[in-house]
Amino acid sequence: SAVRTVESTHLLQESLRDLRKNLETHFTCRPAEWIEKTAAEYAAEGRPVSHDCVIGPDAAGRIRPAEFAQILDNLVRNGLRAAPDGEIKIIFHGNADLLFVDVEDNGPGVPEPVREKLFAERVTTRKSSGGFGLYHAARVVKKYGGEMRLVETGEGKTVFQIQLKRVDNA
């Protein structure tokens, strides 16, 4: 009976290790991969998006890859709408605990009245938008313990930042 209990405990511990590994794989994203893919897709459409990976390309953050890709695409599309003939830059950097993805455009900036409520539901700077993109993006990032911020805005430069918890051994 004691031997069975020990065997069961070992099986349970092994199952938990496997489950933890599967969860980490499913909810872990390497932003550098998606930044590269996003830049290539826009370049193929004749809309070059520059990018710079300041930290190693293997750095991983806590978010599902598909959700990160959707959020990144939303920020790039917003930047291209704000600066139709302008430039979009994506900068990937971080520290020991956090990863940052900055999406910068050289458009006119976010209007003052909208800045404080930019991540609220139904807030938009466009006439033909439902105002769900940034709201949804911020909620998704927050769900994984991250944060979305408007870091800087003004004539000629707006920077949105995705902040993710860094994951080791991903």
C-alpha positions, 0 to 999 in steps of 0.5 A: 500500500505504501509502495502504491502511494509512492508510485502514485505520487511520482506519477502525479508529479510527472503528470504535473511537470508535463502539464506545466510544460505544455501550458508554458509552451501554449502561453509563451511567445517569442515576439522577435519571430512575430515582429519579423513576420509582421514586417515581412508581410507589410513589406510585401504590400509595399509598406515597409516596417522597420524593426530592431531587436535590441535583445536576443531573438529567443527572449520569450514573453507570457502571451499566446502567440496568436494573440500577440500577433493580432495585437502587433498587427493592430498597432502597426495598422493603426500607425499606418492609418495615422501616418499613411506616407510615414514610417513605422518602427518596431523596437523589441527590448527588455530586461531580466523580468519584462519584455517591451515591444514599442510600435512607433509612427511619425503621424500627427499624434493622439489628440489630447481629449482621447489620450486618458481614455484611449484603452477604454471601450468604444474610444476611437480617433477615427470616424469609421471605427468601433473603438475595440482594437486598443481596448481588446488589446489592452485586456488581452495583454493584462490577462497575461500580467502585462500592460499596454501603454501610450508611451509618447505622443505628439506631432511626428511621433507616437509610441505604443508599448506592449509590456510582457512578463518574461518567461525563462526556458521557453 
